[in-house]
Amino acid sequence: MQLLGRDYLKIYLEDHYAGATAGLELARRTAGANSGTPYGPVLERIAREIEEDRDSLRAIMTALGVGPDRFKVAGAWAGEKAGRLKLNGHIRGYSPQSRVTEMEGLVVGVAGKRCLWAALRHIAPQETQLDIEELDRLLLRAERQLADLEEQRLTAVSEAVAAAERA
């Protein structure tokens, strides 16, 4: 069976929506684990924005006549939960390494989202249902999120190394 370009776009959007679901779960967990720390406010804002971005993706999918693939979404959600089972240097609980690993996961997710917005922006002239101004806004927000996460991540790396040296 030969796939048409529209079929590829559908698969692409479904995959990104599933990834956005996993990313949102990770963002919420990371924000919750860092509530009351200096990282909390930035991570809480980014988690809210990731939820808004997933809602924006859903609206774009609807405009293009595409819905989320329930199996992909369920798999991504389960994969994020399974990803919590990793060594973090502590027998139980959150460690400085947990924070670094989670922030790096968020960086990867937001970078993927930035790629999505850039790709959609690129095809917007052919897909007239796409709002170019909205895609530009989403693209700029993803870039700001990446910059904010990178700043937080580097601070977390320094703290994790210092904590390891004290131990």
C-alpha positions in Angstrom: 0.0 0.0 0.0 1.4 3.4 -1.0 1.0 6.2 1.5 0.1 9.6 0.3 1.8 12.8 1.7 -1.4 13.5 3.7 -1.0 10.0 5.4 2.6 10.9 6.4 1.4 14.2 7.9 -1.3 12.3 9.8 1.3 9.8 11.2 3.7 12.7 12.0 1.1 14.6 13.9 -0.1 11.4 15.8 3.5 10.7 16.8 4.1 14.2 18.0 0.8 14.2 20.0 1.8 10.9 21.7 5.2 12.4 22.4 3.6 15.5 23.8 1.5 13.3 26.2 4.7 11.7 27.5 6.4 15.1 27.7 3.5 16.6 29.6 3.6 13.7 32.2 7.4 14.2 32.6 7.0 18.0 32.9 4.3 17.6 35.6 6.3 15.1 37.6 9.5 17.2 37.4 7.6 20.4 38.4 6.0 18.5 41.3 9.3 17.0 42.5 10.9 20.5 42.4 8.0 22.4 44.0 9.4 24.7 46.8 12.9 24.7 45.3 14.5 27.4 43.2 13.7 25.3 40.1 10.0 25.1 40.9 8.6 28.3 39.3 10.3 27.8 36.0 9.4 24.1 35.8 5.8 24.8 36.8 5.5 27.5 34.1 7.0 25.2 31.5 4.7 22.3 32.5 1.7 24.7 32.0 3.0 25.8 28.7 3.6 22.2 27.5 0.0 21.4 28.3 -1.1 24.5 26.3 1.2 23.5 23.5 -0.3 20.0 23.4 -3.8 21.6 23.3 -2.6 23.8 20.4 -1.3 20.6 18.6 -4.7 19.0 19.2 -6.5 22.0 17.7 -4.1 21.9 14.6 -4.8 18.2 14.2 -8.6 18.9 14.4 -8.3 21.6 11.7 -6.4 19.2 9.5 -8.9 16.4 10.1 -6.6 14.2 12.2 -7.2 12.8 15.7 -4.8 11.3 18.2 -4.0 7.6 17.9 -5.2 6.1 21.2 -2.7 3.3 21.0 0.3 5.6 20.5 -0.9 7.9 23.2 -1.3 5.0 25.7 2.1 3.6 24.7 3.8 7.0 25.2 2.0 7.5 28.6 3.1 4.0 29.7 6.6 4.5 28.5 7.0 7.7 30.5 5.8 5.8 33.6 8.3 3.0 32.9 11.0 5.6 32.5 10.7 6.4 36.1 12.3 3.1 37.0 15.9 4.1 36.7 18.9 4.3 39.0 19.4 7.7 40.4 22.1 7.2 43.1 19.6 6.8 45.9 17.8 3.7 47.0 14.6 5.6 47.4 13.5 9.1 46.6 14.6 11.9 44.4 18.2 12.7 43.9 20.2 15.5 42.3 20.8 13.1 39.4 17.0 12.6 39.0 16.6 16.3 38.4 19.4 16.4 35.8 18.0 13.3 34.0 14.4 14.7 34.0 15.5 18.1 32.7 17.5 16.5 29.9 14.4 14.5 29.0 12.4 17.8 28.9 15.1 19.4 26.7 14.8 16.5 24.2 11.0 16.8 24.2 10.9 20.5 23.8 13.5 20.3 21.0 11.3 17.8 19.2 8.3 20.1 19.7 10.3 22.9 18.2 11.0 20.7 15.2 7.3 20.1 14.9 6.4 23.8 14.9 9.2 24.5 12.4 8.0 21.8 10.1 4.4 22.9 10.3 5.5 26.5 9.7 7.4 25.3 6.6 4.3 23.6 5.1 1.8 26.3 6.2 1.6 27.9 2.7 0.3 24.6 1.3 -1.8 23.7 4.3 -4.1 26.8 4.5 -5.7 25.6 7.7 -2.5 26.3 9.5 -2.2 29.7 11.2 1.3 31.0 10.4 1.2 33.6 13.2 0.3 31.0 15.8 3.0 28.7 14.6 5.5 31.5 14.8 4.4 32.2 18.4 4.7 28.5 19.3 8.1 28.3 17.7 9.4 31.3 19.7 7.9 29.8 22.9 9.7 26.5 22.3 12.9 28.3 21.8 12.4 30.3 25.1 11.6 27.0 26.9 14.8 25.4 25.6 16.9 28.4 26.8 15.2 28.3 30.2 15.6 24.6 30.5 19.2 24.7 29.5 19.9 27.3 32.2 18.2 25.2 34.8 19.8 22.0 33.6 23.3 23.4 33.9 22.6 24.6 37.4 21.3 21.2 38.3 24.4 19.5 36.9 26.6 21.7 39.0 24.6 20.9 42.1 24.7 17.2 41.4 28.4 17.2 40.9 28.9 19.2 44.1 26.6 16.8 46.0 28.5 13.8 44.7 31.8 15.3 45.8 30.5 15.9 49.3 29.2 12.4 49.7 
